[in-house]
Amino acid sequence: ASDFTKLNPALGTDADFRNMIDAAHSKGIKIMVDVVLNHSGYGTEDKFGEMLRTTDEGGDQKSSQSGLPDFRTEDKAVRNRLVEWQTNWVKKFGIDYFRVDTVKHVDIATWQELKNSLTDVNPSFKMIGEYFGAGASSNGGTLGTGAMDSDLDFDFNDWATQFVRGGITAVENNLTSRNGKLNN
């Protein structure tokens, strides 16, 4: 992203987006939007300069995410700005869920503040985290902490492959074990 406050014009106008969400809601369909708080887009160093990690902070300004500029989410001022931008999307358009990218590369306090802000706007708002490698036994502390409502289940991908190859009993055992670990 190069601007967290506006739709990319290639995706349409605010009115187009609002109309799509309203049409979906009229049919009982919830809308999930993919969001990123870890990094901005290529070539945005000048725009977000003070918000980005620098080499003198003991790290690289670029994140491990394909060399994208890395936000200093542990800095309260940066965190507040990112939370405000994302919350405004929900206020303005009535988005129901966020699919959150690169969860493990952002501090838990940022996720908790974002979740609190979003539930102030919509108490039933949900955040689904992409925590690479997460499964029922490993979620990096994002579940049950006021951060994510759920994580993508990367174990399931392997199990689906196993299922297609005929490993039905093993997959059933894996799912039974996983279900025993899950709560609300």
C-alpha positions in Angstrom: 0.0 0.0 0.0 1.1 3.5 -0.7 -1.9 5.2 1.0 -3.8 3.6 3.9 -6.6 6.2 3.8 -7.8 5.8 0.2 -8.9 3.0 -2.2 -6.5 2.3 -5.0 -8.2 3.9 -8.0 -7.7 0.8 -10.0 -10.2 -0.9 -7.6 -12.9 1.7 -8.1 -14.4 4.5 -6.1 -15.6 4.8 -2.5 -19.1 4.7 -3.9 -18.4 1.5 -5.8 -16.9 -0.1 -2.6 -19.9 1.0 -0.5 -22.4 -0.2 -3.0 -20.6 -3.6 -3.2 -20.7 -4.0 0.6 -24.3 -2.8 0.8 -25.3 -5.3 -1.9 -23.5 -8.1 -0.1 -25.0 -7.2 3.3 -28.5 -7.1 1.7 -28.0 -10.8 0.8 -26.6 -11.8 4.2 -23.0 -11.9 2.9 -20.2 -10.7 5.2 -17.2 -8.8 3.7 -13.6 -9.6 4.6 -10.8 -7.3 3.7 -7.1 -8.1 3.7 -5.1 -5.7 5.7 -1.3 -5.3 6.4 0.1 -3.5 9.4 3.7 -4.8 9.1 4.8 -2.9 6.0 4.0 -0.4 3.3 4.4 -0.8 -0.4 7.6 -0.5 -2.5 8.9 3.0 -3.0 7.0 4.5 0.0 10.0 5.3 2.2 9.6 9.1 1.7 5.9 9.0 2.5 6.1 6.9 5.7 9.7 7.8 6.6 9.2 8.5 10.3 7.0 5.5 10.7 9.5 3.0 9.3 12.3 1.0 10.9 15.7 2.4 10.3 19.1 0.7 10.1 20.3 2.6 13.2 17.6 0.8 15.3 19.6 -2.4 14.9 17.6 -3.7 12.0 17.1 -3.2 8.4 14.6 -0.6 7.1 13.3 -3.3 4.8 11.3 -6.1 6.4 11.8 -9.8 5.7 8.7 -9.5 3.6 10.2 -9.2 0.1 12.2 -6.1 1.0 9.1 -4.0 1.8 9.5 -1.0 4.2 8.8 -2.2 7.7 6.6 -0.2 10.1 7.8 0.3 13.7 4.6 -1.0 15.2 6.1 -1.2 18.7 6.3 2.7 18.6 3.0 3.9 20.1 2.7 6.9 17.7 3.1 4.6 14.7 0.7 2.0 16.2 -1.9 4.6 16.9 -1.8 5.9 13.3 -2.1 2.4 11.8 -4.9 1.5 14.1 -6.7 4.7 13.2 -6.4 4.1 9.5 -7.7 0.6 9.7 -10.5 1.5 12.0 -11.7 4.2 9.7 -12.2 1.7 6.9 -14.7 -0.2 9.2 -16.4 3.1 10.3 -16.7 4.4 6.7 -17.7 1.2 4.9 -19.1 -1.3 7.4 -16.5 -4.0 6.7 -17.2 -7.2 8.8 -13.9 -8.9 9.0 -10.2 -8.4 8.5 -7.9 -11.1 7.2 -4.7 -9.8 8.7 -1.4 -10.4 6.9 2.0 -11.2 8.6 0.7 -11.4 12.1 4.0 -12.7 13.6 5.9 -9.7 12.4 3.8 -7.2 14.4 3.9 -6.9 18.2 0.9 -8.2 20.1 0.1 -4.8 21.7 -0.7 -3.5 18.2 -3.1 -6.3 17.4 -4.8 -5.9 20.8 -5.2 -2.1 20.3 -6.6 -2.7 16.7 -9.0 -5.4 17.9 -10.2 -3.1 20.8 -10.7 -0.2 18.4 -12.6 -2.3 15.9 -14.9 -3.8 18.4 -15.7 -0.3 19.7 -17.1 0.3 16.2 -18.6 -3.1 15.7 -18.8 -5.5 18.7 -19.1 -8.5 16.3 -16.0 -7.6 14.2 -13.6 -10.5 13.6 -9.9 -10.6 12.8 -8.5 -13.7 11.2 -4.7 -13.8 11.3 -2.2 -15.2 8.8 0.4 -16.5 11.2 2.6 -18.6 8.9 2.9 -22.1 10.2 0.0 -21.7 12.7 -2.2 -24.5 13.6 -4.2 -25.7 16.7 -1.0 -26.4 18.6 1.0 -23.4 17.6 -0.4 -19.8 17.2 2.3 -17.6 18.5 0.1 -16.3 21.4 -2.4 -14.6 19.1 -5.5 -16.5 20.2 -7.2 -16.0 23.6 -5.2 -12.8 24.1 -7.6 -10.2 22.7 -5.6 -10.1 19.5 -6.9 -12.4 16.8 -10.3 -14.2 16.8 -8.8 -17.0 14.7 -5.8 -17.9 12.7 -5.5 -19.6 9.3 -4.9 -23.2 9.9 -1.7 -24.1 8.0 -1.8 -27.7 9.2 -5.1 -28.2 7.3 -3.3 -27.7 4.0 -1.1 -30.7 4.6 -4.1 -32.7 5.8 -6.1 -31.9 2.7 -3.2 -33.2 0.6 -3.0 -36.3 2.7 -6.8 -36.7 2.3 -6.7 -36.5 -1.5 -3.9 -39.2 -1.5 -6.1 -41.6 0.5 -5.0 -40.9 4.0 -8.6 -40.6 5.3 -8.1 -42.3 8.7 -5.0 -40.2 9.5 -6.7 -37.0 8.5 -9.8 -37.9 10.7 -7.4 -38.6 13.6 -5.7 -35.2 13.0 -9.0 -33.3 12.9 -10.3 -35.1 16.0 -7.1 -34.2 17.9 -7.3 -30.6 16.6 -10.9 -30.2 17.6 -10.0 -31.3 21.2 -7.6 -28.3 21.4 -10.0 -25.7 20.2 -12.2 -23.5 22.3 -14.5 -20.7 21.2 
